[in-house]
């Protein structure tokens, strides 16, 4: 079988079942297609110490023992084995550019860069913060389905960004037999540590800015909204403000700390309601969330912030979008009022758009 190496953050995101699924979907999806996939993660020593156990448990739970490795910076092991693996592999799929080692990158015949953060990646590249990393790849894919379009102002630096929805293994995300709306849910992190990206004189916003902006939706809609929110104790006042406006907050470590728990949380929800990192919407990137793709796959419709998904790609039902708070309220009410129709449409659109067999085959055809 042909070897494909997938590089991505797993130990770097411990106790985060949703993020684990992002990487697992690529590895397990490639295995379904008949490849011999390996999972590799490049980490610094502190990250390895903090996340190695999560890495090992996740790998073991999905039958990837002997097909996964942590490349700890400054350590020679397992570097030698990875050099041989790279020389034998038909391709590297480098998710968010996790594998940065230039000598290892050069050993692969074909390298694909997979951009999960449209806007951040392109601005950082323009600022020189990524060095020559993008140039070390042969093809560049992005979940920003509108990146490069006339109404998306982000710099592309002459790189052809190939739109690619996030892959989902549909057979692992079957819709539960019971269909009912009980509440909107989502899983989120309040604040990242990177700061708002800037492009020229334009300063974009982040997730917490958008959560503040749409904080009043639950009380205005009169519907149940729950958010598994990772937020630092120092910002307890922000969490309290959300709760005062109708949000039920739960600890993501309690409901979504590993892939199995994350899947059950999503499948046990009625629908998703989610805002984005502000830049995804403000720059009209056409960003599609892997988390939302998983909600849709198990027949859980979604009400999400508008990011500029091209009209030819968006469904008529199952996914409703909003740009302003009144629109968010109206979309939530419309979803609940015709829930069965939207639930059916959600699964149908996921089958058409996110099926890992289709997505990964298209990626490999473009790369190889």
C-alpha positions in Angstrom: 0.0 0.0 0.0 1.2 3.5 -0.7 2.3 5.5 2.3 0.8 8.9 3.0 2.0 10.9 6.0 -0.4 13.3 7.7 1.2 15.9 9.9 -1.1 17.7 12.4 -1.5 18.9 16.0 -2.8 16.3 18.4 -0.5 16.4 21.5 -0.5 20.2 21.0 -4.3 20.2 21.7 -4.7 17.8 24.7 -8.2 16.9 25.9 -9.8 18.4 22.9 -11.9 15.8 21.1 -13.1 18.1 18.4 -9.6 19.0 17.3 -8.5 15.4 17.5 -11.3 14.5 14.9 -9.8 17.1 12.5 -6.6 15.0 12.2 -8.2 11.6 12.6 -10.6 12.3 9.7 -7.7 12.7 7.4 -5.8 9.6 8.6 -8.7 7.3 8.9 -10.2 8.6 5.7 -7.0 7.8 3.8 -7.0 4.3 5.3 -10.5 3.8 4.0 -9.2 4.6 0.5 -6.6 1.9 0.7 -3.5 3.9 1.7 -1.1 3.2 4.5 -1.5 6.5 6.5 0.9 7.7 9.2 0.2 10.4 11.7 3.2 12.6 12.6 3.3 15.7 14.9 6.2 18.0 15.4 6.3 19.4 18.9 8.6 21.2 21.3 9.6 19.4 24.5 7.1 21.2 26.9 4.3 20.4 24.5 5.4 16.8 24.3 5.5 16.4 28.0 2.0 17.9 28.4 0.3 16.1 25.5 2.1 12.8 24.9 -0.5 10.8 26.9 -3.4 12.3 25.0 -1.6 11.5 21.8 -0.9 7.9 22.8 -4.5 7.3 24.0 -6.1 8.8 20.9 -3.8 6.9 18.5 -4.4 3.6 20.4 -8.2 4.1 20.4 -8.2 4.3 16.6 -5.9 1.5 15.7 -2.9 3.6 14.8 -0.3 2.1 17.0 2.9 1.7 15.0 1.6 4.3 12.5 2.1 7.5 14.6 5.0 9.4 15.9 5.9 12.5 17.9 8.8 14.4 16.5 10.2 16.3 19.5 12.4 19.2 18.5 16.0 18.6 19.6 15.6 14.9 19.7 17.0 12.4 17.2 14.4 9.8 17.8 12.3 9.0 15.8 13.9 11.3 13.2 15.9 8.6 11.4 12.8 6.5 10.9 10.8 9.5 9.7 13.4 10.3 7.1 13.1 6.8 5.7 9.3 7.0 5.8 9.3 10.4 4.0 11.5 9.0 1.2 9.0 6.1 0.7 5.8 8.1 1.0 3.8 9.2 -2.0 2.8 12.4 -0.3 2.7 14.5 2.9 -0.5 16.2 4.0 0.7 19.0 6.2 -2.3 20.3 8.2 -1.7 23.9 9.2 1.9 23.4 8.4 2.5 21.4 11.5 5.7 19.7 10.1 8.1 22.6 9.8 11.5 20.8 9.6 12.9 21.9 6.2 15.1 18.8 5.8 12.2 16.4 6.4 9.9 18.4 4.1 12.5 18.2 1.3 12.4 14.4 1.5 8.8 14.1 0.3 8.1 14.0 -3.4 4.8 15.7 -3.0 3.7 18.0 -0.2 0.2 19.4 0.4 -0.4 22.4 2.8 -3.9 22.3 4.3 -5.0 25.7 5.6 -7.6 25.5 8.4 -7.4 29.2 9.3 -7.9 31.3 6.2 -6.9 34.9 6.8 -4.5 34.1 9.5 -2.3 32.0 7.2 -2.2 34.4 4.4 -1.6 37.5 6.5 1.1 35.7 8.5 2.7 34.6 5.2 2.7 38.2 3.9 4.3 39.4 7.2 7.0 36.9 6.8 6.1 35.0 10.0 5.9 31.7 8.2 9.3 32.0 6.6 9.5 29.9 3.5 7.1 27.3 4.7 4.4 27.7 2.1 7.0 27.6 -0.7 8.1 24.1 0.5 4.7 22.7 -0.6 3.6 21.7 -4.1 -0.1 22.4 -3.6 -2.1 24.5 -1.2 -5.6 23.6 0.0 -7.9 25.7 2.2 -11.3 25.3 4.0 -11.8 29.0 2.9 -14.0 28.1 0.0 -14.1 31.8 -1.2 -10.4 32.6 -0.8 -9.1 34.4 -3.9 -12.5 35.5 -5.0 -13.0 39.2 -5.9 -15.1 39.8 -2.7 -12.4 38.3 -0.4 -9.7 40.9 0.2 -7.1 38.7 1.7 -3.6 38.6 0.1 -2.7 35.4 -1.7 0.9 36.2 -2.7 0.3 34.5 -6.0 -0.4 31.1 -4.4 -3.3 29.1 -5.8 -5.4 28.1 -2.9 -7.6 25.1 -3.8 -10.9 25.1 -1.9 -11.4 21.9 0.0 -14.2 21.2 2.6 -13.2 19.4 5.7 -13.5 15.6 5.4 -15.9 13.6 7.5 -16.2 9.8 7.9 -19.9 9.5 7.4 -20.2 6.0 8.7 -18.8 7.1 12.0 -21.2 10.0 12.3 -24.6 8.3 11.7 -27.6 10.2 12.8 -29.2 9.0 16.0 -32.5 7.1 15.7 -34.2 9.7 17.9 -34.7 13.1 16.3 -35.8 16.0 18.4 -34.8 19.6 19.1 -33.9 20.2 22.7 -31.2 22.9 22.4 -28.6 24.6 20.3 -25.0 23.7 21.3 -21.5 24.3 20.2 -17.9 23.8 21.4 -15.6 26.9 21.5 -12.6 28.6 23.0 -13.2 32.1 24.2 -9.9 33.7 23.3 -6.8 32.6 21.4 -3.3 33.9 22.3 -2.4 35.2 18.9 -4.1 38.6 18.9 -6.3 40.1 16.1 -4.7 39.8 12.7 -4.0 43.0 10.7 -3.8 43.6 7.0 -2.7 47.1 6.2 -5.0 49.4 8.0 -7.6 46.7 8.5 -7.7 45.1 11.9 -9.9 41.9 12.1 -11.7 40.5 15.1 -11.6 37.2 16.9 -14.1 34.7 18.3 -14.6 36.5 21.7 -15.5 39.7 19.9 -18.2 37.9 18.0 -19.5 36.1 21.1 -19.9 39.5 22.7 -21.7 40.8 19.6 -24.2 38.0 19.5 -24.5 37.5 23.3 -28.2 38.6 23.3 -29.5 36.0 20.8 -30.7 33.4 23.4 -32.8 35.9 25.4 -34.2 37.4 22.2 -35.0 34.1 20.6 -36.5 32.5 23.8 -34.8 29.2 22.9 -32.3 27.1 24.8 -28.6 27.7 23.9 -25.7 25.8 25.4 -22.0 26.4 24.8 -19.2 24.1 25.9 -16.8 27.1 26.4 -13.1 27.0 27.3 -12.5 30.2 29.1 -9.8 31.2 31.5 -10.9 31.8 35.2 -9.5 35.3 35.0 -12.4 36.0 32.5 -15.1 34.7 34.7 -17.0 38.0 34.4 -17.3 37.4 30.6 -18.7 34.0 31.3 -21.2 35.3 33.8 -22.3 38.0 31.3 -23.1 35.2 28.8 -25.1 33.3 31.4 -27.1 36.3 32.4 -28.2 36.6 28.8 -29.4 33.1 28.5 -26.4 30.9 27.6 -26.0 27.7 29.5 -22.2 27.2 29.8 -20.6 23.8 30.3 -17.0 22.7 30.6 -15.7 21.2 27.3 -13.3 19.1 29.4 -16.4 17.4 30.9 -18.3 16.8 27.7 -15.8 16.7 24.8 -12.4 15.9 26.1 -11.7 13.0 23.7 -13.1 12.0 20.2 -15.7 9.6 21.6 -17.1 12.2 24.0 -17.1 14.9 21.4 -19.0 12.7 19.0 -21.7 11.9 21.6 -22.0 15.5 22.6 -22.7 16.5 19.0 -25.0 13.6 18.3 -26.9 14.3 21.5 -27.5 17.9 20.5 -30.6 19.3 18.7 -28.7 21.7 16.4 -25.6 23.9 16.3 -25.5 27.6 16.8 -22.1 29.1 16.3 -20.2 32.3 15.6 -16.8 32.4 14.0 -13.4 34.0 14.4 -14.3 37.5 13.2 -11.8 37.4 10.3 -13.5 34.5 8.7 -16.7 36.5 8.3 -15.2 40.0 7.8 -12.9 38.9 5.0 -15.6 36.6 3.4 -13.3 33.7 3.4 -16.0 31.1 2.8 -14.6 29.2 5.9 -16.4 26.0 6.7 -16.0 24.6 10.2 -15.0 20.9 10.7 -17.1 21.0 13.8 -20.2 22.2 11.9 -19.5 19.5 9.2 -19.7 16.9 12.0 -23.0 18.3 13.3 -24.5 18.2 9.7 -23.2 14.7 9.1 -25.2 13.2 12.0 -28.3 15.1 11.0 -28.0 18.0 13.4 -28.7 21.2 11.4 -26.7 24.3 12.0 -27.2 28.1 12.4 -23.9 29.7 11.9 -22.3 33.1 11.1 -22.1 34.0 7.4 -18.6 33.7 6.0 -19.2 34.1 2.3 -19.6 30.5 1.2 -20.1 30.7 -2.6 -23.7 30.5 -3.6 -23.1 27.4 -5.8 -21.9 25.4 -2.8 -24.4 26.4 -0.1 -27.4 24.2 0.6 -31.0 25.4 0.5 -31.7 24.0 4.0 -29.9 22.3 6.9 -27.4 25.2 7.2 -28.8 28.7 7.9 -26.5 31.7 8.2 -26.7 35.1 9.7 -24.7 38.4 9.6 -26.4 40.5 12.3 -28.1 39.7 15.7 -31.7 40.0 14.3 -30.8 37.7 11.5 -29.4 35.2 14.0 -32.6 35.2 16.0 -34.7 34.8 12.9 -32.5 31.9 11.6 -32.7 30.1 14.9 -36.5 30.4 15.0 -36.8 29.2 11.4 -34.6 26.2 12.1 -36.7 25.1 15.1 -40.0 25.8 13.3 -39.1 23.3 10.4 -36.7 21.1 12.3 -37.3 17.8 10.6 -36.8 19.3 7.1 -33.5 20.9 8.1 -32.3 17.7 9.8 -32.9 15.7 6.7 -31.2 18.4 4.6 -28.2 18.6 6.9 -27.3 14.9 6.4 -27.9 15.1 2.7 -25.6 18.1 2.3 -22.9 16.5 4.4 -23.1 13.4 2.2 -22.7 15.5 -0.9 -20.0 17.9 0.5 -18.0 16.4 3.3 -17.8 12.7 2.6 -14.2 11.8 3.2 -14.0 9.5 0.2 -14.9 12.4 -2.1 -12.9 15.1 -0.4 -9.7 13.1 0.0 -9.9 11.7 -3.5 -10.2 15.2 -4.9 -7.3 16.3 -2.9 -5.1 13.4 -4.0 -6.0 13.9 -7.6 -5.0 17.6 -7.4 -1.7 16.8 -5.5 -0.5 13.6 -7.3 
